[in-house]
Structure formats: C-alpha cells, structure tokens
C-alpha cells in the first residue's frame, strides 16, 4: 500500500528542458560530465572558486583545474578557468581575497604540494616541496601562514630524513608489510609504514614549513585525515585537534578534542570526561567558543551524534538542539558567531541548515536554508552562501543565495549543452508499508518514454552501508539515469537502518542484519507489481557493499528474481574478519562468531546458499580492503560448485569503488549484458501490453 507519493524536485540549471531531448542517458555521457567540486568563497562573497574535473575516456584519466565563478545574479564577468595544472584541487581564499592556496601535483612533484596563485590569475607559485606531500590547507586569520596536513614519520626530525626514508622505501627490493597493529590497513592502503598525519604550518613569504605536532605525541587519526580534523583559533595562538589518545588508534576508539598552544606547546584535553567520541572542532570567528560533533559510541557504535558548544572562557560545554534527531556534518560558524551552519541528511535529501547558538538558548532547533537534492558542501561570506548541489536528475552544479537562503541562483552551467542532448528519466518518491507496517521511503526512476499501459522490467538498486541512504542525488558509480536509460524501472528503497530517518530507525537492524531490509525490499516489489506496469517475469536486484550483502542474502531467501548483480558484497561474516573494520562486528552482528556462532550464521548469506539458485554477476576490485576481494571469490566459486549460472568481473587495479573511466565503462557493460540475458530490457520488449 502506498502511503504517499510525489515527484522529486529538480533544482538544476536546465530544469524544464527535457521534452525536446530524445536520447537516453548513457555511460559515455556520464563520463563526459564536468565534475564540479565544493566551492570556496571569496571574503567579499563575489566569486566562488571550485575544482572542475574532466575525464578522457580514451586516455583513461582525468584532469582537474580551478575555475572562478561570479556569484551575482547578473554578473558582468563570465566564469573562467584559473589554473592550467592537471591535478589542482582544494582551493582556499586568503583572508584579504588577493590569493588562493590550493593543492596541486605538477609534472615534477612526486607528492601533492601547496601552490599559491593570485586571485586575478597569473602563474601559480609552489610553496612547499615536502617529501610527504600536503593536503587540507587552512589559512591563519592574519594571512601570513597556512596550516595543512602531511603524513610523516614521527620519529624523524628533519625534512632531509623524511625524504631519505621515502626514497629508501621506493627503492627497496623487499615489499613486505610487517606490523603488530590491530588495524593494519584501511580502505585500499596499508598502515604498516609507520607514518602518521601531522598538522604543519607554512610561512607564505618564505615557504618554510614547521611540524606543529613534532614532539607532542599527538597525531590526527590515520583513516581519512583532513580539514575536518583540526581548526585554527582566530588569534592564531592555538589549534584544536580531533585526536585518538589511545596507545594505538582504532576505528572503534573514542576521540577527544585537544588544543595546542602554539607558543608554549602546552596541550589541553577538553573532552577527557565526556564519555563521547568528539570530533570536527570549529572555532567561532570571535574566539568565544568551540563547536564540535559528539558521538555516544559507548551506547551504540552507529550513534548519529549531536552538536556541542564549548564556552572557552567559562570552560562549560552545552549540548545543542537536543531534540534534533538527525546527524550533522561540515560544521561552520556564521561570521557573527551567532549560529552554526551544517549539512543535515533528512528523509533522502541533504540540505544546508542553520542553528542559532546562544548561551541563553541551547534548545533552539535548526531550520533548513537550502533544500536538497544533495548539497555536497558550502561556503559563506559577507551575506552570501555558495554550494554545490545535485539531484537524481542533475549532476553537481554550483548555486548562490543570500545568507538567509533567499534569492537562489545558478552560477555555472558547464554541463548544459551535454545534458540538453539527452532525455533524462522522471523520478518519483513513494512511501510504502514495509516490515511491521512501518513507512518506508522509495525513489523510483522511470525509463524515458515510460508508458504505464505497457510492461516493464524492474531493477532494484540496493544501497550500501547499511547506515547510509539512497538520496535524491547524482551517483557516478550507480547512476539511476543510466540504469533507467536501458529501459528499466529502477527502485531505490531506504530500508530499515538507513540514515536520515532518526536514531531509532538507524539502529533498528543492529544484531539482526537482513530480515527487515529484505522485508522492505519485498514490500517495494509487491507494491510495484500491483501498479500493473511491472512484468513479474523480469525482476532483477542489484547492490554494492552492504547492497551486495543483500542480494547474496536474498539469493538464499527467494527465487522470484531472474538475476542478481553483487558488487563488493559481504558474503561470509566469518571470513569478513579480513576487513579493515572487523572491530565493528561484535556490535553490528551482536557477537563475534566464536562467542555466538548461531547468531552470526543467521545473518550471513553463506549460511543460506544451499537454497541459492538465481544467476548472479559477481564484481569486485582486488584493492578493496573494506570488503576483502576474497568474498567475491568465495561467492562465485560456491555458485559454480552448485551449478548456479555466475559470471565474475575482477578489477586488479580498483578498490571498493570502480573509479577508472574504462573500468567503469566495462562494469556498466557487463552489468547490463548480464541482467538483459535473464530479463529483457524495456527497450526490447515495449510492445507487450500490461496484463
């Protein structure tokens, strides 16, 4: 039963122009899109700078340059490119607006370095030549120095020693990894070489760099160190860090907010007694307060977190918006220090929100300034907001508005001509009754030329996580426009456990993986069959990561689907102990397998594989450490041993994601060829009338 239905909003620069297009969206068109990143805004709010990546399918690579985009509605100056490098990214404006620092990797750079360019153009000047490279630059308020992150060997004291060890590592004939770390690798790289992420400072005038954490015993967490992990006080005398103070960092450890006085070198742990994992520190522009996100990981490993304000003078912490039942990311203070801006995921969309922050009222609730689709990032200055936003019907594009969210306008249209050549698919949002009668959100993407009087094949695209969600977003790896362009009705279900629906929903599947998610997916199939336009003989289901787990689980539960695609799927929770995140398992599954084998088996697809009979395409990247690639081999070999039709597509040079242009093209081709073998696409069966 459908509880509610509505079409998704299209906030794109080319909204409303679809009727004249005839060609469905294709993989080739997907890779021809210019990919626009999160913009940085000039101090006067007049110009946004953003990295733009263009891919060359034949050369199998991409080039990233910086562009400038005026933010005024009727700007006299057109957008233009600022740099000519092949790998320029992460621009940050100087406080006076005259310069932009960015991370670049030019022809003679072995590692990415900091570059400086005048905001009105010219040649970029390289600021650093560090053997360990640079990332995540942030300006000091006086404009004289820039902080950044570099992965260094903490036992070495000079740059010469860093360069020597790096050279020795590159030239070594032995390639063994030797370690006693509990978590020895992450995502697609090893953590056994002893390097740790430190915060450095670069003097803009001289280019001299100094390791601010040398000798402190402090380091940022090694998983994905970046700009979210540290901040600089407005007076330049202190930095705040998110640090794992345990003897050995682990993903399940709690983090603390630690401040470092840059003159005295004294450190202070602000959150030693909170019992939370505290991350993402942000100084108020007037220096009066710090804000951060706190996660109660003792209560639940997948806690969605809440916001905290710390009064620096009084030394008092206050929880903000205690009734706000959603997670918040990308914190930023408003210029007057009176409010926080952040991204918030809410029911399949991620928008930009504002929360008033005062000492007298910490119970205020945030309000949405900019709605999703999916806002990826933003900047604010002098009464102007800029942001990148996409939807299921448009790739990321840049917009600007006033600081109160009014007067929104598009500020770039780099992909207009490309998109106007194609007829994009309609997307609708439906709410159905899922497991236990609970309301479950589903996005449905219909093929171009969809006619409900005819019969169409159904493709489930099942999201990963599991604590993630299908957003009204543009996905470059699982693109529903490309899927529907092949003639499929594409269903994207936000099953129990998905993010953006509150804490209770997020945690509702812990220790019982598979059951509610399967029921929600089946309820979606049943609903669509009742509409009369889905051919029950042409049902397929696809998914990646936890979505891959789901299709492997479903293969042992039902034979109603004609084919599955399992990408990087979790197949056996026992052998999944090889993952980089195995510490989560006792909480995710309710036990480690040696403590409660029966409970773990009930949640493992391999436990049900005896009943599996549905043909399955198995795809995986060999450099995937999150879901080890042997999961694919186990599943594929098991299906072959059982005589179930199966095909393996193996990428030696990819990780959890398929990122290279030609690999991606092959992945999509294999994907479509496999499901078409068992469920003829809508393009080849449109003559059939609905029953």
C-alpha positions as CSV (number, residue, x, y, z in Angstrom):
1,X,0.0,0.0,0.0
2,X,1.3,3.4,-0.9
3,X,1.1,6.0,1.9
4,X,2.4,8.9,-0.1
5,X,3.8,9.8,-3.5
6,X,5.5,12.8,-5.0
7,X,7.9,13.7,-7.8
8,X,11.4,14.8,-6.8
9,X,12.2,18.5,-7.3
10,X,14.7,19.4,-10.0
11,X,16.8,22.4,-8.9
12,X,19.1,22.0,-11.9
13,X,20.2,24.9,-14.2
14,X,18.5,23.1,-17.1
15,X,15.2,22.2,-15.3
16,X,12.2,22.0,-17.5
17,X,14.1,21.5,-20.8
18,X,13.7,17.7,-21.0
19,X,10.9,17.5,-23.6
20,X,12.9,18.1,-26.6
21,X,15.5,15.5,-25.9
22,X,15.4,12.1,-27.4
23,X,18.5,10.2,-26.5
24,X,18.5,8.3,-23.1
25,X,21.4,9.0,-20.8
26,X,24.4,6.7,-21.4
27,X,27.7,5.6,-19.7
28,X,29.6,7.6,-22.2
29,X,27.6,10.7,-21.3
30,X,28.1,10.0,-17.6
31,X,31.9,10.2,-18.1
32,X,31.7,13.3,-20.4
33,X,30.2,15.3,-17.5
34,X,32.4,18.0,-16.0
35,X,32.5,17.2,-12.3
36,X,32.3,20.3,-10.2
37,X,33.5,20.2,-6.6
38,X,32.6,22.1,-3.4
39,X,33.2,25.8,-4.0
40,X,35.3,28.2,-1.8
41,X,34.0,31.7,-1.5
42,X,36.0,34.9,-1.6
43,X,35.9,37.1,1.6
44,X,33.6,39.6,-0.1
45,X,31.2,36.9,-1.4
46,X,31.6,38.0,-5.0
47,X,33.5,35.0,-6.5
48,X,33.5,31.3,-5.9
49,X,36.5,29.1,-6.7
50,X,35.9,25.4,-7.4
51,X,37.9,22.5,-8.9
52,X,36.4,21.0,-12.1
53,X,37.4,17.6,-13.3
54,X,37.2,16.5,-16.9
55,X,37.7,12.9,-17.9
56,X,39.1,11.5,-21.2
57,X,37.8,8.0,-21.8
58,X,40.4,7.1,-24.4
59,X,43.3,8.3,-22.3
60,X,41.6,6.7,-19.3
61,X,42.4,9.6,-17.0
62,X,41.1,12.9,-15.7
63,X,42.4,16.5,-15.4
64,X,41.4,18.8,-12.6
65,X,41.6,22.6,-12.8
66,X,40.4,25.5,-10.7
67,X,37.7,27.8,-12.1
68,X,36.3,31.1,-10.9
69,X,32.5,31.7,-10.8
70,X,31.0,35.1,-10.1
71,X,28.1,34.8,-7.6
72,X,26.0,37.9,-8.6
73,X,22.8,37.2,-10.5
74,X,23.7,39.3,-13.5
75,X,27.5,39.2,-13.2
76,X,29.3,41.2,-15.9
77,X,32.2,38.7,-15.8
78,X,31.8,35.1,-17.1
79,X,33.1,32.0,-15.3
80,X,36.7,31.2,-16.3
81,X,39.5,28.8,-15.6
82,X,42.1,30.0,-13.1
83,X,44.8,27.3,-13.3
84,X,46.3,25.0,-16.0
85,X,47.5,22.1,-13.9
86,X,46.3,18.6,-14.4
87,X,45.7,17.9,-10.7
88,X,44.7,21.2,-8.9
89,X,42.2,20.9,-6.0
90,X,41.0,22.2,-2.6
91,X,41.2,26.0,-3.2
92,X,41.1,28.3,-0.1
93,X,41.0,32.1,-0.4
94,X,43.4,34.2,1.6
95,X,41.7,36.5,4.3
96,X,42.4,39.6,2.1
97,X,41.0,37.9,-1.0
98,X,44.1,38.5,-3.1
99,X,45.4,35.0,-3.2
100,X,44.2,31.4,-3.4
101,X,46.2,28.5,-2.0
102,X,45.5,25.0,-3.5
103,X,46.8,21.5,-3.5
104,X,48.5,20.7,-6.8
105,X,50.6,17.9,-8.3
106,X,52.6,19.3,-11.2
107,X,55.0,17.4,-13.5
108,X,58.0,17.5,-11.2
109,X,56.1,16.8,-8.0
110,X,56.3,13.3,-6.6
111,X,53.7,14.2,-4.0
112,X,51.0,16.9,-3.9
113,X,52.2,20.3,-2.8
114,X,50.8,23.7,-1.8
115,X,50.6,26.3,-4.5
116,X,49.7,29.9,-4.3
117,X,48.1,31.9,-7.1
118,X,46.8,35.5,-7.4
119,X,43.0,35.5,-7.4
120,X,43.0,37.5,-10.6
121,X,45.2,34.9,-12.4
122,X,48.8,34.5,-13.4
123,X,51.3,31.8,-12.7
124,X,51.0,29.7,-9.6
125,X,53.9,29.6,-7.2
126,X,54.8,26.4,-5.4
127,X,55.1,27.0,-1.7
128,X,56.2,23.5,-0.4
129,X,58.5,20.7,-1.5
130,X,57.8,18.2,1.2
131,X,58.6,14.5,0.7
132,X,55.4,13.5,2.5
133,X,53.3,15.9,0.5
134,X,50.5,18.2,1.6
135,X,46.7,18.2,2.0
136,X,43.8,20.2,3.5
137,X,45.2,23.7,3.7
138,X,43.7,26.4,6.0
139,X,44.7,30.0,6.3
140,X,45.6,31.7,9.6
141,X,43.5,34.8,10.1
142,X,46.4,37.2,9.6
143,X,47.1,35.7,6.1
144,X,50.8,35.2,6.8
145,X,50.7,31.4,7.4
146,X,48.8,28.3,6.1
147,X,48.2,25.2,8.1
148,X,48.0,21.8,6.3
149,X,48.2,18.1,6.9
150,X,51.1,15.9,6.0
151,X,51.7,12.1,6.5
152,X,55.2,11.9,8.2
153,X,57.4,9.6,10.1
154,X,57.1,11.0,13.6
155,X,60.4,9.6,14.7
156,X,62.3,11.7,12.2
157,X,63.1,15.4,13.0
158,X,64.1,16.9,9.6
159,X,62.8,17.1,6.1
160,X,66.0,15.6,4.8
161,X,65.4,12.5,6.9
162,X,61.8,12.3,5.7
163,X,63.0,12.4,2.1
164,X,65.7,9.8,2.7
165,X,63.3,7.3,4.2
166,X,60.8,7.8,1.5
167,X,63.5,7.3,-1.2
168,X,64.7,4.1,0.6
169,X,61.1,2.8,0.7
170,X,60.6,3.4,-3.1
171,X,63.9,1.8,-4.0
172,X,63.6,-1.2,-1.6
173,X,63.7,-4.6,-3.3
174,X,61.6,-6.2,-0.5
175,X,57.9,-5.2,-0.5
176,X,56.8,-6.9,2.7
177,X,54.4,-5.4,5.2
178,X,55.4,-6.1,8.8
179,X,53.2,-4.9,11.6
180,X,51.7,-5.7,15.0
181,X,48.9,-3.2,14.6
182,X,45.3,-4.3,15.3
183,X,44.2,-2.5,12.2
184,X,47.0,-2.7,9.7
185,X,45.3,-1.4,6.6
186,X,42.5,1.0,5.6
187,X,40.2,1.1,2.5
188,X,42.9,0.5,-0.1
189,X,46.3,1.1,1.5
190,X,48.4,-0.3,4.3
191,X,49.1,1.5,7.6
192,X,52.2,-0.5,8.3
193,X,54.9,2.0,7.2
194,X,54.8,4.0,10.5
195,X,53.6,7.3,9.0
196,X,51.1,9.4,10.9
197,X,49.1,12.6,9.9
198,X,50.6,15.8,11.5
199,X,49.5,19.4,11.2
200,X,52.1,21.7,9.7
201,X,52.3,25.4,9.2
202,X,53.8,27.1,6.2
203,X,55.1,30.7,6.2
204,X,53.6,32.2,3.0
205,X,56.5,34.7,2.5
206,X,59.4,32.3,2.9
207,X,57.8,28.9,2.2
208,X,59.3,27.5,5.4
209,X,57.3,24.7,7.0
210,X,57.2,23.5,10.6
211,X,55.6,20.4,12.1
212,X,53.3,21.7,14.8
213,X,52.8,18.3,16.4
214,X,56.5,17.3,16.4
215,X,57.4,16.0,19.9
216,X,53.9,16.3,21.2
217,X,53.0,12.6,20.8
218,X,49.8,13.8,19.1
219,X,48.6,12.9,15.6
220,X,45.3,13.1,13.7
221,X,43.5,9.8,13.2
222,X,45.0,8.0,10.2
223,X,41.9,6.8,8.5
224,X,41.0,9.9,6.4
225,X,42.9,12.8,7.9
226,X,41.7,16.2,6.5
227,X,40.4,19.7,7.2
228,X,37.5,18.4,9.4
229,X,40.1,17.1,11.9
230,X,41.6,20.4,13.0
231,X,40.9,24.2,13.2
232,X,42.9,27.4,14.0
233,X,41.9,29.9,16.6
234,X,41.1,33.4,15.2
235,X,44.0,34.9,17.1
236,X,46.4,32.3,15.6
237,X,47.7,31.3,19.0
238,X,46.0,27.9,19.3
239,X,44.8,24.9,17.2
240,X,42.2,22.4,18.1
241,X,42.5,18.8,17.0
242,X,40.4,15.6,16.9
243,X,42.8,13.0,18.4
244,X,42.7,9.4,19.4
245,X,44.7,9.4,22.6
246,X,44.9,5.6,22.9
247,X,48.3,4.0,22.6
248,X,47.2,2.6,19.2
249,X,44.5,4.3,17.1
250,X,41.5,2.1,16.1
251,X,38.3,3.0,14.3
252,X,36.2,1.9,17.3
253,X,38.2,4.1,19.7
254,X,36.8,7.3,21.1
255,X,38.4,10.6,20.0
256,X,39.0,13.7,22.1
257,X,39.3,17.4,21.3
258,X,42.8,18.5,22.2
259,X,44.1,22.1,22.0
260,X,47.7,23.0,21.4
261,X,49.1,26.4,22.4
262,X,51.4,27.3,19.6
263,X,53.7,29.5,21.8
264,X,54.0,27.4,25.0
265,X,53.5,24.0,23.3
266,X,51.1,23.1,26.1
267,X,48.2,20.7,25.3
268,X,44.8,20.5,26.9
269,X,42.3,17.7,26.6
270,X,38.9,19.4,26.6
271,X,36.8,16.3,26.4
272,X,38.5,13.9,28.8
273,X,35.4,13.3,30.8
274,X,32.6,13.5,28.3
275,X,32.5,9.7,27.6
276,X,31.9,10.6,23.9
277,X,33.8,10.4,20.7
278,X,34.3,14.1,20.0
279,X,35.4,15.2,16.5
280,X,35.3,18.1,14.0
281,X,36.3,21.1,16.2
282,X,35.4,24.6,14.9
283,X,36.3,28.0,16.5
284,X,33.8,30.8,16.5
285,X,35.1,33.8,14.5
286,X,35.1,35.9,17.6
287,X,37.1,33.3,19.5
288,X,34.5,32.9,22.3
289,X,33.6,29.3,21.7
290,X,34.4,26.0,20.0
291,X,31.7,23.7,18.5
292,X,32.1,20.0,17.6
293,X,30.2,16.8,17.0
294,X,29.9,14.2,19.8
295,X,29.1,10.6,19.3
296,X,27.9,8.3,22.1
297,X,29.7,5.2,20.8
298,X,29.5,3.6,24.3
299,X,25.7,3.4,23.9
300,X,25.7,2.5,20.2
301,X,28.6,2.0,17.7
302,X,26.5,3.7,15.0
303,X,25.3,6.6,17.0
304,X,24.4,9.5,14.7
305,X,25.9,12.2,17.0
306,X,24.9,15.6,18.3
307,X,26.4,19.1,18.4
308,X,28.2,20.6,21.4
309,X,29.2,24.2,22.2
310,X,32.2,24.9,24.4
311,X,32.5,28.3,26.1
312,X,36.2,28.9,26.1
313,X,36.2,31.5,28.9
314,X,33.8,29.7,31.2
315,X,35.1,26.2,30.3
316,X,31.5,25.0,30.1
317,X,30.0,22.5,27.5
318,X,26.4,22.6,26.3
319,X,24.6,20.1,24.1
320,X,22.9,22.0,21.3
321,X,19.4,21.2,19.8
322,X,18.8,18.1,21.9
323,X,15.5,17.4,20.1
324,X,17.1,17.4,16.7
325,X,17.1,13.7,15.7
326,X,19.5,13.8,12.8
327,X,23.2,13.7,12.2
328,X,25.1,16.9,11.2
329,X,28.3,17.3,9.1
330,X,30.6,20.0,7.7
331,X,30.2,22.4,10.6
332,X,30.9,26.1,10.0
333,X,30.1,29.2,12.1
334,X,28.4,32.2,10.7
335,X,30.6,35.3,10.5
336,X,28.8,36.9,13.5
337,X,29.5,33.8,15.7
338,X,25.7,33.6,16.4
339,X,24.9,30.5,14.5
340,X,26.2,27.2,13.1
341,X,25.8,26.1,9.5
342,X,25.9,22.5,8.6
343,X,24.7,19.8,6.3
344,X,21.9,17.5,7.5
345,X,20.5,14.4,5.9
346,X,16.8,14.2,6.3
347,X,14.5,11.6,4.6
348,X,16.5,11.0,1.4
349,X,17.8,14.5,1.0
350,X,20.7,16.5,2.3
351,X,20.3,20.2,2.7
352,X,22.1,23.2,4.3
353,X,20.8,24.1,7.8
354,X,21.3,26.9,10.3
355,X,21.2,26.6,14.1
356,X,21.1,29.7,16.3
357,X,23.8,29.3,19.1
358,X,23.5,31.5,22.2
359,X,24.4,31.0,25.8
360,X,20.9,31.5,26.9
361,X,19.1,29.2,24.5
362,X,20.7,25.9,23.7
363,X,17.4,24.2,22.9
364,X,16.7,26.1,19.7
365,X,16.0,23.9,16.7
366,X,17.8,24.3,13.3
367,X,16.0,25.4,10.2
368,X,16.8,24.5,6.6
369,X,18.3,27.3,4.5
370,X,18.9,25.3,1.3
371,X,17.0,22.2,0.4
372,X,18.3,19.1,-1.2
373,X,18.6,17.1,-3.6
374,X,22.0,16.6,-2.1
375,X,24.1,19.6,-1.0
376,X,27.7,18.4,-1.0
377,X,29.4,21.4,0.6
378,X,29.2,25.1,1.0
379,X,30.9,28.4,1.8
380,X,29.6,31.6,3.4
381,X,31.0,35.2,3.4
382,X,29.6,38.7,3.5
383,X,25.9,37.7,3.4
384,X,26.4,35.2,0.5
385,X,26.2,31.4,0.5
386,X,27.6,29.2,-2.3
387,X,27.2,25.5,-2.5
388,X,27.3,22.5,-4.8
389,X,24.0,20.6,-5.2
390,X,22.9,17.7,-7.3
391,X,19.7,15.7,-7.6
392,X,18.7,12.4,-9.2
393,X,18.1,14.4,-12.4
394,X,21.2,16.6,-12.5
395,X,24.9,16.2,-11.7
396,X,26.5,18.6,-9.1
397,X,26.2,22.2,-10.0
398,X,27.0,25.5,-8.3
399,X,24.5,27.8,-6.7
400,X,24.5,31.0,-4.7
401,X,21.9,32.7,-2.4
402,X,21.6,35.2,0.4
403,X,22.7,34.1,3.8
404,X,19.0,33.5,4.8
405,X,18.5,31.1,1.8
406,X,16.6,33.6,-0.4
407,X,17.3,34.7,-3.9
408,X,18.8,31.4,-5.1
409,X,20.5,31.4,-8.5
410,X,22.7,29.1,-10.6
411,X,26.2,30.4,-11.1
412,X,27.5,27.8,-13.6
413,X,26.2,25.7,-16.5
414,X,29.3,23.8,-17.6
415,X,27.2,20.7,-18.4
416,X,24.2,22.4,-20.0
417,X,25.0,21.5,-23.6
418,X,25.7,17.9,-22.8
419,X,22.6,17.5,-20.7
420,X,20.3,19.1,-23.3
421,X,21.2,16.3,-25.7
422,X,19.7,13.7,-23.5
423,X,16.2,12.9,-22.3
424,X,16.5,12.3,-18.5
425,X,14.2,10.0,-16.6
426,X,11.4,11.1,-14.3
427,X,12.0,10.3,-10.6
428,X,9.2,9.9,-8.0
429,X,9.2,9.5,-4.3
430,X,6.9,6.9,-2.8
431,X,6.2,5.8,0.8
432,X,5.1,2.2,1.2
433,X,4.4,-0.1,4.2
434,X,7.5,-2.2,5.0
435,X,8.5,-4.6,7.8
436,X,5.9,-4.4,10.6
437,X,3.8,-1.9,8.7
438,X,6.4,0.8,9.1
439,X,6.6,3.6,6.5
440,X,9.5,3.0,4.1
441,X,10.7,5.6,1.5
442,X,11.4,4.6,-2.1
443,X,12.7,6.6,-5.0
444,X,11.5,5.2,-8.4
445,X,13.2,6.2,-11.7
446,X,11.2,5.6,-14.8
447,X,12.6,4.9,-18.2
448,X,12.4,7.6,-20.9
449,X,9.2,7.2,-22.7
450,X,7.6,5.3,-19.8
451,X,4.0,4.2,-20.6
452,X,2.2,2.6,-17.6
453,X,0.0,0.7,-20.1
454,X,3.0,-1.4,-21.1
455,X,5.0,-4.0,-19.2
456,X,8.5,-3.0,-17.9
457,X,11.3,-4.9,-16.1
458,X,12.1,-3.9,-12.5
459,X,15.6,-3.3,-11.2
460,X,16.3,-2.9,-7.5
461,X,19.3,-0.8,-6.8
462,X,20.1,-1.6,-3.1
463,X,22.2,0.9,-1.2
464,X,25.3,0.0,0.9
465,X,26.2,1.0,4.4
466,X,23.9,-0.3,5.8
467,X,23.7,3.0,7.7
468,X,23.7,5.2,4.5
469,X,20.7,6.0,2.3
470,X,19.5,6.5,-1.3
471,X,19.4,10.3,-1.6
472,X,17.9,12.4,-4.2
473,X,21.4,12.6,-5.7
474,X,23.5,12.1,-8.7
475,X,25.6,8.9,-8.3
476,X,28.6,8.5,-10.7
477,X,29.0,4.8,-9.9
478,X,25.4,3.6,-9.5
479,X,23.6,6.1,-11.7
480,X,19.9,5.5,-11.9
481,X,19.6,7.7,-15.1
482,X,22.0,5.3,-16.9
483,X,20.1,2.3,-15.4
484,X,16.7,3.6,-16.5
485,X,18.1,4.7,-19.8
486,X,18.4,1.0,-20.6
487,X,14.6,0.5,-20.2
488,X,14.3,-0.5,-16.6
489,X,12.1,0.9,-13.8
490,X,14.6,1.4,-11.0
491,X,13.6,1.1,-7.4
492,X,15.8,2.6,-4.6
493,X,14.5,1.6,-1.2
494,X,15.6,3.3,2.1
495,X,15.1,0.2,4.2
496,X,15.2,-0.1,8.0
497,X,18.7,1.0,9.2
498,X,19.1,3.8,6.6
499,X,20.4,7.2,7.7
500,X,18.4,10.4,7.7
501,X,15.3,9.0,9.5
502,X,16.4,9.4,13.1
503,X,18.2,7.3,15.7
504,X,15.6,4.6,16.3
505,X,15.3,3.8,12.6
506,X,19.1,3.9,12.1
507,X,19.7,1.3,14.9
508,X,16.7,-0.9,14.2
509,X,18.6,-3.6,12.3
510,X,21.6,-3.9,14.7
511,X,22.2,-7.5,15.5
512,X,19.6,-8.7,13.0
513,X,21.0,-7.9,9.6
514,X,19.0,-8.9,6.6
515,X,15.5,-9.5,8.0
516,X,13.9,-6.1,7.9
517,X,15.8,-4.9,4.9
518,X,14.7,-7.9,2.9
519,X,11.1,-7.4,4.0
520,X,11.2,-3.8,2.9
521,X,12.6,-4.7,-0.5
522,X,10.0,-7.3,-1.0
523,X,7.2,-4.9,0.0
524,X,8.5,-2.5,-2.6
525,X,8.4,-5.2,-5.3
526,X,4.9,-6.2,-4.2
527,X,3.8,-2.5,-4.4
528,X,5.2,-2.0,-7.9
529,X,3.6,-5.3,-9.2
530,X,0.2,-4.0,-8.0
531,X,0.6,-1.0,-10.2
532,X,0.3,-3.2,-13.3
533,X,3.2,-1.9,-15.3
534,X,5.9,-4.3,-13.9
535,X,6.4,-7.7,-15.6
536,X,6.8,-10.2,-12.8
537,X,8.9,-12.4,-15.0
538,X,11.5,-9.7,-15.4
539,X,12.6,-8.8,-11.8
540,X,16.3,-8.2,-11.0
541,X,18.1,-6.9,-8.0
542,X,21.5,-5.3,-7.8
543,X,23.6,-3.9,-5.0
544,X,27.1,-2.9,-3.8
545,X,28.9,-3.4,-0.5
546,X,26.0,-4.0,2.0
547,X,23.7,-3.9,-1.0
548,X,25.9,-6.8,-2.3
549,X,25.3,-8.5,1.0
550,X,21.6,-8.0,0.5
551,X,21.4,-9.6,-2.9
552,X,23.5,-12.6,-1.7
553,X,21.2,-12.9,1.3
554,X,18.1,-12.7,-1.0
555,X,19.5,-15.4,-3.2
556,X,19.0,-17.8,-0.3
557,X,15.5,-16.5,0.6
558,X,13.6,-16.2,-2.7
559,X,13.7,-17.2,-6.3
560,X,11.3,-14.5,-7.6
561,X,14.2,-12.5,-9.2
562,X,15.6,-13.5,-12.5
563,X,19.1,-12.3,-11.9
564,X,21.3,-10.6,-9.3
565,X,24.4,-8.3,-9.5
566,X,26.6,-8.5,-6.4
567,X,29.3,-5.8,-6.4
568,X,31.9,-5.9,-3.5
569,X,29.3,-7.8,-1.4
570,X,29.7,-9.2,2.1
571,X,29.1,-12.9,1.7
572,X,30.5,-14.7,4.8
573,X,30.7,-12.8,8.1
574,X,33.3,-15.2,9.4
575,X,35.9,-14.7,6.7
576,X,34.9,-11.0,6.6
577,X,37.2,-10.8,9.6
578,X,39.8,-9.9,7.0
579,X,38.2,-6.5,6.6
580,X,39.8,-3.3,7.9
581,X,36.8,-2.7,10.1
582,X,36.4,-6.0,11.8
583,X,36.2,-4.4,15.3
584,X,32.7,-3.3,14.4
585,X,31.4,-6.8,14.1
586,X,30.6,-7.6,17.7
587,X,28.3,-4.5,17.7
588,X,27.0,-4.9,14.2
589,X,26.1,-8.5,14.4
590,X,25.6,-8.8,18.2
591,X,28.6,-11.0,18.7
592,X,31.8,-12.3,17.2
593,X,31.4,-15.6,15.6
594,X,33.4,-17.5,18.2
595,X,31.1,-16.3,21.0
596,X,27.8,-16.9,19.3
597,X,28.1,-18.8,16.1
598,X,24.4,-19.3,15.6
599,X,23.6,-15.6,15.8
600,X,26.3,-14.7,13.3
601,X,25.2,-17.5,10.9
602,X,21.6,-16.3,10.9
603,X,22.9,-13.0,9.4
604,X,25.4,-14.4,6.9
605,X,24.4,-15.1,3.3
606,X,26.7,-18.1,3.0
607,X,24.5,-19.8,5.7
608,X,21.6,-19.8,3.2
609,X,23.5,-20.5,0.0
610,X,22.2,-24.1,-0.2
611,X,18.9,-22.6,-1.4
612,X,20.5,-20.2,-3.8
613,X,19.5,-20.7,-7.5
614,X,19.4,-17.3,-9.1
615,X,22.0,-16.4,-11.7
616,X,24.5,-13.8,-10.3
617,X,27.1,-11.5,-11.7
618,X,29.9,-11.0,-9.1
619,X,32.1,-8.0,-9.5
620,X,35.0,-6.8,-7.2
621,X,38.2,-4.7,-7.0
622,X,41.3,-6.5,-5.8
623,X,42.4,-3.5,-3.8
624,X,39.3,-3.5,-1.7
625,X,40.2,-3.8,2.0
626,X,36.7,-2.8,3.3
627,X,35.1,-5.9,1.8
628,X,38.1,-8.1,1.0
629,X,38.1,-9.4,-2.6
630,X,38.1,-13.0,-1.4
631,X,34.4,-12.5,-0.5
632,X,33.7,-12.3,-4.3
633,X,35.8,-15.4,-5.0
634,X,34.0,-17.4,-2.2
635,X,30.6,-16.5,-3.5
636,X,31.5,-17.1,-7.2
637,X,33.1,-20.4,-6.5
638,X,30.2,-21.5,-4.4
639,X,27.6,-20.7,-7.0
640,X,29.7,-22.5,-9.6
641,X,30.0,-25.6,-7.4
642,X,26.3,-25.6,-7.0
643,X,25.7,-25.2,-10.8
644,X,24.1,-21.8,-10.5
645,X,24.9,-19.6,-13.5
646,X,27.5,-17.0,-12.4
647,X,30.0,-14.6,-14.0
648,X,33.0,-12.9,-12.4
649,X,34.3,-9.5,-13.3
650,X,37.6,-8.8,-11.4
651,X,39.4,-5.5,-11.4
652,X,43.1,-5.8,-10.2
653,X,43.6,-2.0,-10.0
654,X,40.4,-0.9,-8.2
655,X,39.3,-0.7,-4.6
656,X,35.8,-0.8,-3.1
657,X,34.7,1.5,-5.9
658,X,35.3,1.3,-9.7
659,X,36.9,4.7,-10.4
660,X,38.8,4.5,-13.7
661,X,36.9,5.5,-16.8
662,X,37.4,2.5,-19.0
663,X,37.0,0.1,-16.0
664,X,33.7,1.8,-15.2
665,X,32.5,1.5,-18.8
666,X,33.3,-2.2,-18.8
667,X,31.5,-2.6,-15.4
668,X,28.3,-1.0,-16.8
669,X,28.5,-3.1,-20.0
670,X,28.9,-6.3,-18.0
671,X,26.1,-5.2,-15.7
672,X,23.6,-4.6,-18.4
673,X,24.6,-7.6,-20.5
674,X,24.1,-9.9,-17.5
675,X,20.6,-8.7,-16.4
676,X,19.4,-8.4,-20.1
677,X,20.3,-12.1,-20.5
678,X,17.7,-13.0,-17.9
679,X,15.3,-10.0,-18.0
680,X,14.9,-8.4,-21.4
681,X,15.1,-4.6,-21.1
682,X,12.2,-2.3,-21.7
683,X,13.7,-1.1,-25.0
684,X,13.4,-4.6,-26.4
685,X,10.0,-5.5,-25.0
686,X,7.9,-2.3,-25.3
687,X,5.3,-4.0,-27.4
688,X,4.0,-6.0,-24.5
689,X,0.8,-4.7,-23.1
690,X,0.1,-4.6,-19.4
691,X,-1.9,-7.5,-18.0
